[in-house]
Amino acid sequence: MTIERMGVIGGGLMGSGIAEVNARAGLDVVLVEISGEAAHAARGRIEGSLRKAEQRGKITADDLTAALERIHPTSDLGALADRQLVVEAASENEQVKLDLFTKVGAILDDDEAILASNTSSIPIVKLGAVSGRAGHVMGVHFFNPAPVMKLVELIPSLTTSPETLDRMRSYVTESLGKRPIDATDRAGFIVNSLLVPYLLSAIRMYEAGYASAEDIDQGMVLGCGHPMGPLALSDLIGLDTIQAIGESMYEEFKEPLYSPPPLLDRMVDAGLLGKKSGHGFYPYSS
Ligand SMILES: NC(=O)c1ccc[n+]([C@@H]2O[C@H](COP(=O)([O-])OP(=O)(O)OC[C@H]3O[C@@H](n4cnc5c(N)ncnc54)[C@H](O)[C@@H]3O)[C@@H](O)[C@H]2O)c1
């Protein structure tokens, strides 16, 4: 059964991108944020991103209008009741996600509806356990910016049914045209297990006064051919998100390389979250 009605919880960096990807693929999207104001802001972000896609010739003006009409922003979780799939992309906070999975698991009308999380590091099995529908819960990890990045990690937990995994694989490949890879339910999955210790090492290097932010980034761009240096990439991902992922990975493996360095903690305390807050390792104009 093809998924036609889906929902996204959280309309920040990732949630707004995931909503856009689904709307552009022709799905009907309910987008739930914590308040009417936040839902409105999420819609604004999506419209801005669609306008850029139109200017670059990726979509037509009609595509833009049609995609926006398919997205229904709201602050009411109850609006998810008739969805066949919900992708949770709220802040990387275990308690927030456990509360959402408890509530949304009970809200969904269809017993076959799938409840997926875009978490980067929180155990999928725990989200399944509180949802009352563990067989229909799994991780589906998009990459930033979701409308551009082709990769999606699929993460079944110990309790996810094989049918749920099959349905999500078809959805990702056939409906969204993205490339899935299979990961195990361990904090960080494949990509962040490799990426996060690298980013944290760059932050430690900067913190120790070893080199300037610009030189660390240029080193990896010009010396290794990366499209972006580690500090600029950290700003793009969001320093609060990297801190949360590092904490979850450290909690799981007790590997010191995963532990957030003090500078990262202080920057998050100061509200220096990277591009989304206007300042991180670099300043950004809105
Ligand atoms: N930033 C990245 O590059 C990236 C990449 C892949 C996955 N992720 C994961 O995606 C998720 C979201 O990350 P993000 O970068 O979009 O964060 P973000 O801070 O940009 O957005 C999170 C959004 O969730 C909303 N939210 C919080 N609690 C909510 C609730 N109870 N109900 C509805 N909305 C709620 C917030 O208002 C905010 O707009 C996290 O689990 C993160 O680990 C992030």
The ligand as a MOL file (V3000), in Angstrom:
LIG
                    3D

  0  0  0     0  0            999 V3000
M  V30 BEGIN CTAB
M  V30 COUNTS 44 48 0 0 0
M  V30 BEGIN ATOM
M  V30 1 N 20.7290 19.1160 12.0510 0
M  V30 2 C 21.0850 18.0870 11.2890 0
M  V30 3 O 21.9770 18.1970 10.4300 0
M  V30 4 C 20.3910 16.7560 11.4500 0
M  V30 5 C 20.6110 15.7580 10.4700 0
M  V30 6 C 19.9240 14.5480 10.5710 0
M  V30 7 C 19.0640 14.3300 11.6530 0
M  V30 8 N 18.8910 15.3130 12.5980 0 CHG=1
M  V30 9 C 17.9380 15.0150 13.6850 0
M  V30 10 O 16.6970 15.6470 13.3500 0
M  V30 11 C 16.0060 16.0380 14.5500 0
M  V30 12 C 15.6940 17.5200 14.4650 0
M  V30 13 O 16.9190 18.2380 14.3430 0
M  V30 14 P 16.9550 19.7060 13.7290 0
M  V30 15 O 18.3600 19.9580 13.3330 0
M  V30 16 O 15.8540 19.9030 12.7580 0 CHG=-1
M  V30 17 O 16.6350 20.5830 15.0520 0
M  V30 18 P 16.0090 22.0400 15.1440 0
M  V30 19 O 16.4210 22.5500 16.4760 0
M  V30 20 O 16.3470 22.8370 13.9270 0
M  V30 21 O 14.4270 21.7720 15.1020 0
M  V30 22 C 13.7310 21.0540 16.0650 0
M  V30 23 C 12.2920 21.5230 16.0320 0
M  V30 24 O 11.5030 20.6560 16.8470 0
M  V30 25 C 10.4870 21.4370 17.4130 0
M  V30 26 N 9.9270 20.7310 18.5610 0
M  V30 27 C 10.5040 20.5120 19.7770 0
M  V30 28 N 9.6470 19.8230 20.5660 0
M  V30 29 C 8.5270 19.5990 19.8310 0
M  V30 30 C 7.2870 18.9780 20.0960 0
M  V30 31 N 7.0260 18.4150 21.2800 0
M  V30 32 N 6.3510 18.9320 19.1190 0
M  V30 33 C 6.5930 19.4990 17.8990 0
M  V30 34 N 7.7510 20.1240 17.6020 0
M  V30 35 C 8.7020 20.1790 18.5520 0
M  V30 36 C 11.1810 22.7430 17.7750 0
M  V30 37 O 10.2530 23.8030 17.9530 0
M  V30 38 C 12.1190 22.9550 16.5800 0
M  V30 39 O 11.5330 23.7600 15.5690 0
M  V30 40 C 16.9200 15.6430 15.7050 0
M  V30 41 O 16.5110 14.3820 16.1840 0
M  V30 42 C 18.3000 15.5690 15.0540 0
M  V30 43 O 19.1770 14.7070 15.7180 0
M  V30 44 C 19.5160 16.5200 12.5150 0
M  V30 END ATOM
M  V30 BEGIN BOND
M  V30 1 1 1 2
M  V30 2 2 2 3
M  V30 3 1 2 4
M  V30 4 1 4 5
M  V30 5 2 4 44
M  V30 6 2 5 6
M  V30 7 1 6 7
M  V30 8 2 7 8
M  V30 9 1 8 9
M  V30 10 1 8 44
M  V30 11 1 9 10
M  V30 12 1 9 42
M  V30 13 1 10 11
M  V30 14 1 11 12
M  V30 15 1 11 40
M  V30 16 1 12 13
M  V30 17 1 13 14
M  V30 18 2 14 15
M  V30 19 1 14 16
M  V30 20 1 14 17
M  V30 21 1 17 18
M  V30 22 2 18 19
M  V30 23 1 18 20
M  V30 24 1 18 21
M  V30 25 1 21 22
M  V30 26 1 22 23
M  V30 27 1 23 24
M  V30 28 1 23 38
M  V30 29 1 24 25
M  V30 30 1 25 26
M  V30 31 1 25 36
M  V30 32 1 26 27
M  V30 33 1 26 35
M  V30 34 2 27 28
M  V30 35 1 28 29
M  V30 36 1 29 30
M  V30 37 2 29 35
M  V30 38 1 30 31
M  V30 39 2 30 32
M  V30 40 1 32 33
M  V30 41 2 33 34
M  V30 42 1 34 35
M  V30 43 1 36 37
M  V30 44 1 36 38
M  V30 45 1 38 39
M  V30 46 1 40 41
M  V30 47 1 40 42
M  V30 48 1 42 43
M  V30 END BOND
M  V30 END CTAB
M  END
